[in-house]
Amino acid sequence: MSVVLVQFDNGKMSGERGGVMGFNPSKRVAAVRAISREFGFDQVIIIGIDNKKNIMASASYGETKKSCEECKELAEAAYDAVFEKIDEIR
């Protein structure tokens, strides 16, 4: 599971990536895990944007260690694409 939280500074985004493997009891990860189980996906990526707070966050989940590692890479690519595009469309 990988979580990214970024703060917008004057309309531009800045932040750091962090990763955690294994079971994570956080509310955000529980939601991603629940989506995985509810809809039968072995990998799930969520990217959320809160324009009022100027925050962008993502979470990813994979059922197995291998699936989690793969999903983390995919999530980082998706996050990077949104990160690059968001300033362009605002």
Sequence and secondary structure as in RCSB ss.txt:
>XXXX:A:sequence
MSVVLVQFDNGKMSGERGGVMGFNPSKRVAAVRAISREFGFDQVIIIGIDNKKNIMASASYGETKKSCEECKELA
EAAYDAVFEKIDEIR
>XXXX:A:secstr
 EEEEEEEETTEEEEEEEE  S    HHHHHHHHHHHHHT SEEEEEEEETTTTEEEEEEEESSHHHHHHHHHHH
HHHHHHHHHHHHHH 
